[in-house]
Amino acid sequence: MAIIYVGSAQPGEGKTGVAAAIARELAYAGTPTRLVRLAESDSSAAEDAAWFASLDFVPGSPATPAESIPAAGDGETLVVEGPLGSFPGADARLVVVARGKLPASTPDGTAAIVATGVDGLSGAVEQEGSPLKVSLGEDRTLAGFSVSEVQSALNAETLVQGEGDPTSDYLVIAPIGSDAGQPYLRRFDSKAVVVRFDKTDQHLAAMRADPNVLILTGGRRPSEYLFDAARASGVPVLLSRTDTENTVIALEGIFDKTRFHGDRKLDRMSELLGGTGLVRALS
């Protein structure tokens, strides 16, 4: 088992998360492993390769997309992500990733199929026959959006630089009254909070509810009290140039465009695939 190739027919189907979860399980089991991202027409290949190189359990993973699959070292496994058209055939085990449903047909040599984002399904495994078939339902954590993705979607100004680039599972609009703000916001574990720039009481209530990012609307600078609270807590603050309604409209589709990066998403994908027998099927 020198090469595991994780491919999909088109970008955005979930192969980055599947590849990273497979590599982590192999590495944690004691197998020297590297993650390799092949070059692809999709511009996200460079981002994926840089993220792979940052993962401490796959030392030596290239930080830029590769034009071809490198040779595996002695006793090493390469987990390679790329388009199905670049699958090397007999020299690798193929994992086909598709979004929405299991594909009707797959290339010869397919060892496993992983369907992501299956509507209304929490998780299912078909153990009989070959290849192994795994279906994963829609998952809020896997669809979570990062601070940088919010900033890009809104072309927002960064008022306070936070720590890292955390992902949020929920986009929450702050309530009207500050008394209700904190208990309401604490109902959501991992969240981005949207509130108008001049609602200082709501800004402070939101900070006490541990948001991942505070998104101010209205295009004007807030009170200095917010800057002090945000810097003390390490919470990033972004300023949208539009009002609350249009800011939320601009963010409505962000869950469908997120990239698979960050520890929370990797932990969740590893949890979902851990009991499926996928790595056992590949070995």
C-alpha positions as CSV (number, residue, x, y, z in Angstrom):
1,M,0.0,0.0,0.0
2,A,2.3,2.8,-1.3
3,I,-0.2,5.1,-2.9
4,I,-3.8,5.9,-2.0
5,Y,-5.3,8.2,-4.6
6,V,-8.4,10.3,-3.6
7,G,-10.1,11.7,-6.7
8,S,-13.4,13.3,-7.8
9,A,-14.9,14.1,-11.1
10,Q,-15.0,17.8,-10.3
11,P,-13.7,20.2,-7.6
12,G,-15.7,20.9,-4.4
13,E,-16.9,17.4,-3.8
14,G,-15.0,16.8,-0.6
15,K,-11.8,15.0,-1.6
16,T,-9.5,17.3,0.4
17,G,-11.2,16.3,3.7
18,V,-11.3,12.6,2.9
19,A,-7.6,12.6,1.9
20,A,-6.5,14.4,5.1
21,A,-8.6,12.1,7.3
22,I,-7.2,9.0,5.7
23,A,-3.6,10.3,6.0
24,R,-4.2,11.2,9.7
25,E,-5.5,7.7,10.6
26,L,-2.5,6.1,8.8
27,A,-0.1,8.4,10.5
28,Y,-1.6,7.9,13.9
29,A,-1.4,4.1,13.4
30,G,2.4,4.5,12.9
31,T,2.7,4.5,9.1
32,P,5.0,7.2,7.7
33,T,2.6,9.2,5.5
34,R,2.7,12.2,3.2
35,L,-0.1,14.2,1.6
36,V,0.3,15.3,-2.0
37,R,-1.9,17.7,-3.9
38,L,-1.8,17.3,-7.6
39,A,-2.1,20.4,-9.8
40,E,-5.6,21.0,-11.1
41,S,-7.5,23.7,-13.0
42,D,-9.3,24.6,-9.8
43,S,-7.4,27.5,-8.1
44,S,-7.8,25.9,-4.7
45,A,-5.0,23.3,-5.3
46,A,-2.4,25.7,-4.1
47,E,-4.3,26.4,-0.9
48,D,-4.8,22.7,-0.3
49,A,-1.1,21.9,-0.8
50,A,-0.1,24.7,1.6
51,W,-2.5,23.3,4.3
52,F,-1.3,19.8,3.8
53,A,2.3,21.0,4.4
54,S,1.2,22.6,7.6
55,L,-0.1,19.4,9.2
56,D,2.4,18.0,11.7
57,F,1.4,14.3,11.2
58,V,2.5,14.3,7.5
59,P,6.0,15.9,7.7
60,G,7.6,16.4,4.3
61,S,4.3,17.0,2.4
62,P,5.0,19.4,-0.5
63,A,3.7,22.9,0.0
64,T,2.9,23.4,-3.7
65,P,0.8,21.3,-6.1
66,A,2.7,18.6,-7.8
67,E,2.6,18.0,-11.6
68,S,3.0,14.2,-11.1
69,I,2.9,11.7,-8.2
70,P,6.3,11.5,-6.5
71,A,7.9,8.2,-5.5
72,A,7.1,6.9,-2.0
73,G,9.9,6.3,0.4
74,D,10.7,2.9,1.9
75,G,7.7,1.9,4.1
76,E,5.9,5.2,3.3
77,T,2.4,5.8,2.1
78,L,1.5,8.7,-0.2
79,V,-2.1,9.9,0.1
80,V,-2.6,11.8,-3.2
81,E,-5.5,14.2,-4.0
82,G,-6.3,15.0,-7.6
83,P,-8.7,14.7,-10.5
84,L,-9.9,11.3,-11.5
85,G,-8.3,11.7,-14.9
86,S,-4.8,11.6,-13.2
87,F,-5.4,8.3,-11.4
88,P,-2.3,6.2,-12.1
89,G,-4.2,2.9,-12.3
90,A,-2.7,-0.4,-11.0
91,D,0.0,1.4,-8.9
92,A,-2.5,2.9,-6.5
93,R,-5.7,2.3,-4.5
94,L,-8.5,4.6,-5.7
95,V,-11.0,6.4,-3.4
96,V,-13.7,8.1,-5.5
97,V,-15.4,11.1,-3.8
98,A,-18.7,12.3,-5.0
99,R,-21.2,14.9,-3.6
100,G,-24.9,14.2,-3.1
101,K,-25.1,10.5,-4.0
102,L,-23.0,7.4,-4.8
103,P,-22.0,7.5,-8.4
104,A,-23.5,4.9,-10.8
105,S,-20.1,3.9,-12.1
106,T,-16.5,4.3,-11.1
107,P,-13.1,3.6,-12.8
108,D,-11.6,0.2,-12.7
109,G,-9.5,-0.4,-9.6
110,T,-11.8,1.7,-7.3
111,A,-11.3,0.4,-3.7
112,A,-13.8,2.7,-2.0
113,I,-16.5,5.3,-2.8
114,V,-17.3,8.2,-0.4
115,A,-20.4,10.2,-1.0
116,T,-20.5,13.5,0.9
117,G,-23.4,15.8,1.6
118,V,-26.0,13.1,1.1
119,D,-29.4,14.8,1.7
120,G,-31.1,13.5,4.9
121,L,-28.5,10.9,5.7
122,S,-26.4,10.8,8.8
123,G,-24.0,8.1,7.7
124,A,-24.2,4.7,6.1
125,V,-21.7,2.0,5.1
126,E,-22.2,-0.9,2.6
127,Q,-19.7,-3.5,3.6
128,E,-20.8,-6.2,1.1
129,G,-19.0,-6.5,-2.1
130,S,-16.3,-4.3,-3.6
131,P,-15.7,-1.4,-3.6
132,L,-16.6,-0.3,-0.1
133,K,-19.4,2.4,-0.2
134,V,-19.6,5.1,2.4
135,S,-22.3,7.8,2.5
136,L,-22.0,10.9,4.7
137,G,-24.9,13.3,5.4
138,E,-24.9,17.0,5.4
139,D,-22.8,18.2,8.3
140,R,-22.8,21.7,9.9
141,T,-19.1,21.5,11.0
142,L,-17.9,20.4,7.6
143,A,-19.8,23.2,6.0
144,G,-18.5,25.8,8.4
145,F,-17.0,29.0,7.0
146,S,-13.7,30.7,8.1
147,V,-13.1,34.3,9.0
148,S,-11.0,34.8,5.9
149,E,-13.9,33.5,3.8
150,V,-16.3,36.0,5.4
151,Q,-13.8,38.8,4.8
152,S,-13.5,37.9,1.1
153,A,-17.3,37.5,0.6
154,L,-18.0,40.9,2.1
155,N,-14.8,42.7,1.0
156,A,-14.9,43.7,4.6
157,E,-12.4,45.9,6.5
158,T,-10.5,44.2,9.3
159,L,-10.8,46.3,12.4
160,V,-9.2,43.9,14.8
161,Q,-7.0,41.0,13.7
162,G,-7.8,37.8,15.5
163,E,-5.8,34.7,16.3
164,G,-5.7,32.2,13.4
165,D,-8.6,31.6,11.0
166,P,-11.3,29.7,12.9
167,T,-14.4,28.3,11.2
168,S,-18.0,28.9,12.4
169,D,-20.9,26.6,12.2
170,Y,-23.5,29.3,12.6
171,L,-24.2,32.8,11.3
172,V,-26.2,34.5,14.1
173,I,-27.8,38.0,14.0
174,A,-27.6,39.6,17.5
175,P,-31.0,40.3,19.1
176,I,-32.4,43.8,19.7
177,G,-31.9,43.8,23.5
178,S,-28.6,43.3,25.3
179,D,-30.3,41.5,28.2
180,A,-31.3,38.7,25.9
181,G,-28.2,38.9,23.8
182,Q,-25.7,36.8,25.8
183,P,-28.0,33.9,26.7
184,Y,-29.3,33.8,23.2
185,L,-25.9,33.8,21.6
186,R,-24.5,31.1,24.0
187,R,-27.0,28.7,22.5
188,F,-24.7,28.4,19.4
189,D,-21.4,26.7,20.0
190,S,-19.3,27.9,17.1
191,K,-20.6,31.2,15.6
192,A,-20.1,34.4,13.7
193,V,-22.2,37.2,15.1
194,V,-23.6,40.0,12.9
195,V,-24.6,43.3,14.6
196,R,-24.9,46.9,13.7
197,F,-21.8,49.1,14.2
198,D,-23.5,51.4,16.8
199,K,-24.9,48.7,19.1
200,T,-22.1,48.8,21.7
201,D,-24.1,46.9,24.3
202,Q,-24.7,44.1,21.9
203,H,-21.0,44.1,20.9
204,L,-20.0,43.5,24.5
205,A,-22.7,40.9,25.0
206,A,-21.5,39.1,21.9
207,M,-17.9,39.2,23.2
208,R,-19.0,37.5,26.4
209,A,-20.6,34.7,24.3
210,D,-17.2,33.7,22.8
211,P,-17.8,34.3,19.1
212,N,-15.3,33.3,16.4
213,V,-15.7,36.6,14.7
214,L,-17.8,39.7,15.1
215,I,-19.2,41.2,11.9
216,L,-20.3,44.8,12.2
217,T,-22.6,46.3,9.6
218,G,-23.3,49.9,8.5
219,G,-19.8,50.8,7.3
220,R,-18.9,53.1,10.3
221,R,-16.4,52.6,13.1
222,P,-17.7,51.4,16.5
223,S,-17.0,52.6,20.0
224,E,-13.5,52.2,21.4
225,Y,-14.9,49.9,24.1
226,L,-15.3,47.2,21.5
227,F,-11.7,47.5,20.4
228,D,-10.5,47.0,23.9
229,A,-12.8,44.0,24.5
230,A,-11.9,42.4,21.1
231,R,-8.2,42.7,21.5
232,A,-8.3,41.3,25.1
233,S,-10.3,38.3,23.9
234,G,-8.5,37.7,20.6
235,V,-11.7,37.9,18.6
236,P,-11.4,39.3,15.1
237,V,-13.8,42.2,14.1
238,L,-14.8,42.9,10.5
239,L,-16.7,45.9,9.2
240,S,-19.2,45.4,6.4
241,R,-19.9,48.4,4.2
242,T,-23.6,47.5,3.9
243,D,-26.5,47.3,6.3
244,T,-27.4,44.2,8.3
245,E,-29.9,42.8,5.8
246,N,-27.6,43.1,2.8
247,T,-24.7,41.7,4.7
248,V,-26.6,38.6,5.6
249,I,-27.8,38.3,2.0
250,A,-24.2,38.4,0.8
251,L,-23.3,35.6,3.3
252,E,-26.2,33.3,2.5
253,G,-24.3,31.2,0.1
254,I,-21.1,31.0,2.1
255,F,-21.8,27.5,3.4
256,D,-21.8,26.1,-0.1
257,K,-18.4,27.6,-1.0
258,T,-16.2,26.8,2.0
259,R,-12.8,25.1,1.8
260,F,-11.8,22.2,3.9
261,H,-9.1,23.7,6.1
262,G,-8.6,23.8,9.9
263,D,-8.5,21.4,12.8
264,R,-12.2,21.4,13.6
265,K,-13.1,20.2,10.1
266,L,-10.4,17.6,10.1
267,D,-11.5,16.3,13.5
268,R,-15.0,16.0,12.3
269,M,-14.2,14.2,9.1
270,S,-11.9,11.8,10.9
271,E,-14.7,11.1,13.4
272,L,-17.2,10.4,10.6
273,L,-14.9,8.1,8.6
274,G,-13.3,6.5,11.7
275,G,-16.0,3.8,12.1
276,T,-16.6,3.1,8.5
277,G,-13.6,0.7,7.9
278,L,-12.4,2.9,5.0
279,V,-8.7,2.6,5.9
280,R,-9.0,-1.1,6.5
281,A,-10.5,-1.5,3.1
282,L,-7.7,0.4,1.5
283,S,-5.0,-1.8,3.2
